[in-house]
Amino acid sequence: MEQVYALGVSCIEFIQDWFAEYEDYFEVINNLSNPHYAHEILFPLVSIIDSVFASQLLLCLSFGGWLNSVMKWWLLEDRPYWWVQITSFYDKAQRPRLRQTGQSCETGPGCPSGHSATIATLMVLTIMWLQHVMNDRKCYVRWWKCIVYPLCAVTVLSVMCARMYVATHFPHQVLLGALIGAFMAPALCIYVTDPYIWQYGFHTNYKVGRAVFWHLFSAVMMIAISIVTYYSLKLCGWDPMWSVKLAFRWCEYPDNIHVSTTPMFALVQSTASIVGWSLCVTPAVAKYRHYTKNRSLLISMFSTVALVYGIKQLQHNVTTVTAFRYYTANFVITAVIPPLLLRFVPMLAMWPYSGKDKLD
């Protein structure tokens, strides 16, 4: 891997030299593709418009975040900004000096890239949703792919370059992340079918209850795999938090290190979201689609903003006395978000029309 890393460092040096004037652009791209922001901002916004699409988005983000975090522990790869400092591959006089920015201080292992996986997932989901909307509304535009496909490709490529520009990922790490995100999104969305979510045709309470049970069981298994992975590393004599220590040691701007970049926080957020998703996503979410007429978007927007603000205040006041209490509190808070946004808010938005005829 030393030679692969060295080749990647050369590629990063080229990007940093040629695109030095685009640092502000890359900073924006890095922020927009942040998996943490996708959970906190994008998912609530999408839930206002379409609950089924929001449930697909949350499933892809949560499962993708979990898979990304676990794979980071499985592969245990370095990040460029600290690897060039600790490797013996270079002579002291020839050691490269990679430029660091305020976004370089990622704390988890480097492979695969979560930002690349997230943006690839979002682009694929966007393409699928646009095609679905046009088919539903009978307004199919033949030339839309000629615009959307290249735009999505440029967006993914921009994120990959942005992650290398800030020296957080090697080229093969961003490529692997993008491939995982691109293939994962359609695979999961085939399961979350429209309009009956995970089954075609008539559904009964028994089938829905059984599906919820298996979804919850799968979520518990994901948590179990995470715990087994963590303690397996410990049994093998490897500190699961080794990358966090390297980040604090070699980061030029340690004040920019955030807990949301740690593997543990990503696992807590993704598994909690999956648990919440498992409990609330049933065929009932199909009642609040993009074409649903009997709903109040004003109530939906106001309720969503109020809930998101309240949840952020709770998270800011979570105790940090011990790591266990901190992560447990965040797990519980995150797990209640999907039921609130996918079931409670739509119910409020449709309440003024509850006495009218059956929804279209």
Phi, psi and omega per residue, in radians:
M1 nan -0.366 -3.118
E2 -1.033 -0.745 3.138
Q3 -1.208 -0.632 3.087
V4 -1.126 -0.769 3.101
Y5 -1.085 -0.746 -3.125
A6 -1.095 -0.702 3.087
L7 -1.125 -0.681 3.098
G8 -1.138 -0.663 3.103
V9 -1.105 -0.692 3.093
S10 -1.083 -0.699 3.102
C11 -1.131 -0.724 3.128
I12 -1.135 -0.724 3.103
E13 -1.055 -0.701 3.111
F14 -1.090 -0.797 -3.135
I15 -1.129 -0.737 -3.132
Q16 -1.168 -0.560 3.124
D17 -1.342 -0.791 -3.052
W18 -1.314 -0.515 -3.070
F19 -2.000 0.546 -3.102
A20 -1.072 -0.524 -3.115
E21 -1.389 -0.110 -3.075
Y22 -1.853 0.441 -3.104
E23 -1.068 -0.715 3.127
D24 -1.119 -0.692 3.111
Y25 -1.103 -0.799 3.130
F26 -1.137 -0.567 3.095
E27 -1.113 -0.759 3.105
V28 -1.114 -0.768 -3.137
I29 -1.071 -0.737 3.115
N30 -1.079 -0.711 3.134
N31 -1.172 -0.761 -3.095
L32 -1.167 -0.463 -3.106
S33 -1.720 0.159 -3.131
N34 -1.186 2.111 3.133
P35 -1.007 -0.595 -3.141
H36 -1.110 -0.741 3.121
Y37 -1.228 -0.562 3.098
A38 -1.083 -0.680 3.081
H39 -1.177 -0.788 -2.969
E40 -1.458 -0.488 -3.032
I41 -2.021 -0.930 -3.034
L42 -1.165 -0.795 -3.128
F43 -1.032 -0.831 3.085
P44 -1.053 -0.670 3.134
L45 -1.134 -0.752 -3.140
V46 -1.167 -0.598 -3.113
S47 -1.125 -0.422 3.093
I48 -1.177 -0.590 -3.030
I49 -1.584 -0.776 -2.978
D50 -2.681 1.974 -3.086
S51 -1.237 -0.612 3.140
V52 -1.176 -0.802 3.098
F53 -1.103 -0.660 3.104
A54 -1.123 -0.678 3.114
S55 -1.176 -0.645 3.057
Q56 -1.134 -0.764 3.136
L57 -1.074 -0.803 -3.116
L58 -1.131 -0.705 3.116
L59 -1.069 -0.803 -3.120
C60 -1.160 -0.745 3.131
L61 -1.139 -0.736 -3.076
S62 -1.258 -0.864 3.128
F63 -1.131 -0.698 3.109
G64 -1.127 -0.683 3.098
G65 -1.134 -0.712 3.106
W66 -1.131 -0.836 -3.123
L67 -1.081 -0.708 3.140
N68 -1.099 -0.764 -3.120
S69 -1.160 -0.747 -3.139
V70 -1.176 -0.706 3.124
M71 -1.139 -0.582 3.077
K72 -1.046 -0.713 3.103
W73 -1.279 -0.531 3.106
W74 -1.238 -0.725 -3.031
L75 -1.552 -0.559 3.057
L76 0.909 0.903 3.131
E77 -1.662 2.715 -3.133
D78 -1.405 2.959 2.965
R79 -1.890 2.612 -3.031
P80 -1.030 -0.725 -2.985
Y81 -1.177 -0.393 3.037
W82 -1.804 -0.416 -3.116
W83 -1.105 -0.711 -3.121
V84 -1.131 -0.319 -3.134
Q85 -1.533 -0.459 -3.014
I86 -1.913 -0.223 -3.076
T87 -1.312 2.653 3.031
S88 -1.787 0.215 -3.108
F89 -1.193 -0.593 -3.100
Y90 -1.770 2.655 2.929
D91 -1.261 2.743 -3.092
K92 -1.011 -0.661 -3.106
A93 -1.336 -0.373 -3.065
Q94 -1.816 0.070 -3.086
R95 -1.121 2.209 3.135
P96 -1.167 2.711 3.057
R97 -2.101 1.735 3.137
L98 -1.400 2.427 3.123
R99 -1.311 2.288 3.071
Q100 -1.825 2.579 3.060
T101 -2.123 -3.104 3.110
G102 -1.158 -0.192 -3.129
Q103 -1.843 0.138 -3.095
S104 -1.389 -0.325 -2.937
C105 -1.451 0.960 3.014
E106 -1.312 2.517 -2.993
T107 -1.890 -0.256 -3.122
G108 -1.507 2.920 3.007
P109 -1.006 2.827 -2.904
G110 -1.522 -0.352 -2.978
C111 -2.107 2.270 -0.029
P112 -1.538 3.057 -3.134
S113 -1.392 2.094 3.125
G114 -1.234 -0.623 3.110
H115 -1.109 -0.788 3.140
S116 -1.126 -0.724 3.117
A117 -1.112 -0.725 -3.124
T118 -1.113 -0.836 -3.086
I119 -1.203 -0.616 3.086
A120 -1.132 -0.723 3.083
T121 -1.074 -0.797 -3.127
L122 -1.097 -0.700 -3.138
M123 -1.163 -0.748 3.116
V124 -1.136 -0.755 3.108
L125 -1.088 -0.691 3.124
T126 -1.085 -0.771 3.117
I127 -1.077 -0.790 -3.137
M128 -1.127 -0.704 -3.116
W129 -1.202 -0.732 3.125
L130 -1.073 -0.745 3.114
Q131 -1.127 -0.682 3.126
H132 -1.140 -0.771 -3.138
V133 -1.092 -0.772 -3.130
M134 -1.132 -0.639 3.096
N135 -1.188 -0.710 -3.130
D136 -1.162 -0.700 -3.056
R137 -1.604 0.086 3.103
K138 0.950 0.735 3.129
C139 -2.290 0.820 -3.051
Y140 -1.198 2.249 3.122
V141 -1.883 2.130 -3.019
R142 -1.141 -0.626 -2.987
W143 -1.610 0.121 -3.043
W144 -1.120 -0.563 -3.131
K145 -1.156 -0.524 -3.138
C146 -1.145 -0.391 3.124
I147 -1.718 -0.815 -3.015
V148 -1.248 -0.744 -3.097
Y149 -1.060 -0.912 3.100
P150 -1.084 -0.624 3.131
L151 -1.114 -0.737 3.107
C152 -1.142 -0.713 3.136
A153 -1.112 -0.733 3.110
V154 -1.131 -0.656 3.133
T155 -1.116 -0.814 3.133
V156 -1.096 -0.775 3.136
L157 -1.106 -0.641 3.120
S158 -1.126 -0.719 3.122
V159 -1.139 -0.724 3.128
M160 -1.075 -0.753 3.116
C161 -1.187 -0.649 3.140
A162 -1.116 -0.694 3.135
R163 -1.181 -0.583 3.075
M164 -1.344 -0.566 -3.138
Y165 -1.079 -0.676 -3.136
V166 -1.524 0.119 3.033
A167 1.098 0.606 3.090
T168 -1.708 -0.310 -3.095
H169 -2.494 2.570 2.958
F170 -1.430 2.821 -3.104
P171 -0.984 -0.734 -3.096
H172 -1.193 -0.434 3.133
Q173 -1.285 -0.720 3.109
V174 -1.245 -0.589 3.115
L175 -1.165 -0.760 3.106
L176 -1.099 -0.741 3.113
G177 -1.054 -0.772 -3.141
A178 -1.121 -0.697 3.125
L179 -1.138 -0.748 3.126
I180 -1.079 -0.816 -3.134
G181 -1.106 -0.701 -3.105
A182 -1.189 -0.655 -3.123
F183 -1.456 -0.486 -3.078
M184 -1.267 -0.687 -3.051
A185 -1.031 -0.944 3.130
P186 -1.152 -0.555 3.137
A187 -1.114 -0.751 3.138
L188 -1.301 -0.593 -3.109
C189 -1.286 -0.386 3.005
I190 -1.111 -0.611 3.124
Y191 -1.271 -0.802 3.138
V192 -1.463 1.360 -3.030
T193 -1.416 2.834 -3.103
D194 -2.009 2.297 0.151
P195 -1.779 0.066 -3.032
Y196 -1.784 0.256 2.995
I197 1.186 -1.266 -3.119
W198 -2.168 0.221 3.120
Q199 -2.653 2.720 3.090
Y200 -1.695 2.586 3.006
G201 1.322 -2.664 -3.007
F202 -1.176 2.449 3.117
H203 -2.245 2.635 3.128
T204 -2.095 2.875 3.107
N205 -1.076 -0.582 3.131
Y206 -1.119 -0.792 -3.133
K207 -1.152 -0.702 3.119
V208 -1.118 -0.784 3.127
G209 -1.090 -0.688 3.115
R210 -1.156 -0.689 3.120
A211 -1.137 -0.743 3.105
V212 -1.063 -0.696 3.119
F213 -1.065 -0.797 -3.107
W214 -1.220 -0.593 3.068
H215 -1.117 -0.784 3.140
L216 -1.149 -0.683 3.083
F217 -1.066 -0.730 3.111
S218 -1.104 -0.681 3.110
A219 -1.113 -0.724 3.108
V220 -1.114 -0.677 3.108
M221 -1.134 -0.640 3.083
M222 -1.107 -0.730 3.087
I223 -1.096 -0.733 -3.140
A224 -1.101 -0.728 3.113
I225 -1.091 -0.687 3.112
S226 -1.095 -0.783 -3.127
I227 -1.144 -0.750 3.129
V228 -1.092 -0.731 3.122
T229 -1.080 -0.773 -3.120
Y230 -1.051 -0.877 -3.074
Y231 -1.355 -0.386 3.033
S232 -1.144 -0.693 3.080
L233 -1.091 -0.722 3.122
K234 -1.109 -0.742 3.134
L235 -1.126 -0.507 3.123
C236 -1.475 0.053 3.113
G237 1.442 0.328 -3.108
W238 -1.965 2.214 3.137
D239 -1.330 2.054 3.134
P240 -1.086 -0.339 -3.137
M241 -1.745 0.330 -3.106
W242 -1.059 -0.629 -3.110
S243 -1.213 -0.545 3.109
V244 -1.132 -0.722 3.127
K245 -1.123 -0.696 3.109
L246 -1.142 -0.660 3.129
A247 -1.085 -0.794 3.129
F248 -1.156 -0.537 -3.094
R249 -1.327 -0.707 -2.978
W250 -1.907 -0.025 3.124
C251 -1.337 2.247 3.140
E252 -1.311 -0.346 -3.135
Y253 -2.210 1.247 -3.051
P254 -1.076 -0.346 3.096
D255 -1.165 -0.323 -3.128
N256 -1.546 0.064 3.099
I257 -1.360 2.190 -3.099
H258 -2.039 2.567 3.130
V259 -1.131 -0.435 -3.109
S260 -1.183 -0.237 3.122
T261 -1.597 -0.068 -3.118
T262 -1.365 2.598 3.117
P263 -1.045 -0.642 -3.101
M264 -1.132 -0.765 -3.136
F265 -1.122 -0.725 3.128
A266 -1.094 -0.689 3.111
L267 -1.163 -0.741 3.120
V268 -1.085 -0.807 -3.120
Q269 -1.118 -0.794 -3.071
S270 -1.234 -0.760 -3.132
T271 -1.215 -0.620 3.080
A272 -1.129 -0.720 3.111
S273 -1.117 -0.659 3.111
I274 -1.146 -0.706 3.100
V275 -1.082 -0.827 3.105
G276 -1.087 -0.705 3.085
W277 -1.062 -0.761 -3.108
S278 -1.071 -0.609 -3.062
L279 -1.397 -0.392 -2.989
C280 -2.059 -0.355 -3.063
V281 -1.494 1.807 3.068
T282 -2.288 3.099 3.086
P283 -0.983 -0.257 3.138
A284 -1.138 -0.439 -3.122
V285 -1.199 -0.312 3.137
A286 -1.226 -0.168 3.108
K287 -1.295 -0.243 -3.086
Y288 -2.089 1.282 -3.108
R289 -1.784 3.066 3.139
H290 -1.122 -0.422 -3.122
Y291 -1.745 0.089 3.129
T292 -1.209 2.182 -3.083
K293 -1.549 -0.724 -3.034
N294 -1.429 1.221 3.107
R295 -2.673 2.735 3.125
S296 -1.904 1.876 3.110
L297 -1.151 -0.523 3.127
L298 -1.132 -0.791 3.090
I299 -1.105 -0.726 -3.128
S300 -1.085 -0.803 -3.129
M301 -1.148 -0.800 -3.130
F302 -1.094 -0.781 -3.127
S303 -1.125 -0.719 -3.130
T304 -1.127 -0.801 3.132
V305 -1.086 -0.752 -3.137
A306 -1.114 -0.749 3.141
L307 -1.162 -0.780 -3.141
V308 -1.086 -0.735 3.114
Y309 -1.102 -0.782 3.119
G310 -1.085 -0.704 3.130
I311 -1.144 -0.718 3.102
K312 -1.077 -0.674 3.115
Q313 -1.152 -0.689 3.081
L314 -1.075 -0.782 -3.115
Q315 -1.144 -0.615 3.119
H316 -1.201 -0.429 -3.108
N317 -1.784 0.202 3.098
V318 -1.162 2.410 -3.124
T319 -1.128 2.460 3.094
T320 -2.045 0.403 -3.119
V321 -1.089 -0.805 3.091
T322 -2.318 2.664 3.139
A323 -1.122 -0.659 -3.118
F324 -1.081 -0.810 -3.132
R325 -1.177 -0.620 3.135
Y326 -1.135 -0.870 -3.110
Y327 -1.221 -0.602 3.101
T328 -1.120 -0.786 3.125
A329 -1.105 -0.728 3.113
N330 -1.160 -0.604 3.108
F331 -1.099 -0.819 -3.110
V332 -1.126 -0.787 -3.127
I333 -1.095 -0.772 -3.130
T334 -1.165 -0.605 -3.095
A335 -1.193 -0.452 -3.117
V336 -1.499 -0.189 -3.104
I337 -1.138 -0.840 -3.139
P338 -1.023 -0.814 3.081
P339 -1.037 -0.635 -3.129
L340 -1.179 -0.791 -3.041
L341 -1.470 -0.508 -3.089
L342 -1.665 -0.329 -3.130
R343 -2.173 -0.845 -3.059
F344 -1.213 -0.847 -3.133
V345 -1.114 -0.816 3.059
P346 -1.011 -0.649 3.113
M347 -1.087 -0.728 3.093
L348 -1.134 -0.728 -3.096
A349 -1.170 -0.494 -3.128
M350 -1.660 -0.090 -3.093
W351 -1.055 -0.720 3.120
P352 -1.079 -0.347 -3.101
Y353 -1.845 0.174 -3.034
S354 -1.105 -0.432 -3.128
G355 -1.540 -0.042 -3.094
K356 -1.552 -3.077 -3.090
D357 -1.133 2.974 -3.137
K358 -1.016 2.512 -3.103
L359 -1.065 2.608 3.116
D360 -1.188 nan nan
